[in-house]
Amino acid sequence: MVTIEVLGTGCMKCKRLLKNVEKAVKETGTEADIVKVEDINAIMDKGVMLTPALIINGELKVSGRVADVKEISALIQE
């Protein structure tokens, strides 16, 4: 199972990234645990200064932008 964390305080970009993650997981048929992290202290504890951010299996993959579904799908399947 893949663990995916979407970090962001709830802005439109953060919500868009979450939707793209959900779509990528569905399209790839990946079994994933998707966690939305909105607490600013928890986000900073992970070393993230720019949101939205995407962490897959504990590794920061995207920060400060919204990754599209195609990019997320590729990251999930790495």
Helices and strands as residue ranges (DSSP letters): E 2-7, H 12-28, E 32-37, H 40-45, E 53-56, E 59-63, H 69-76
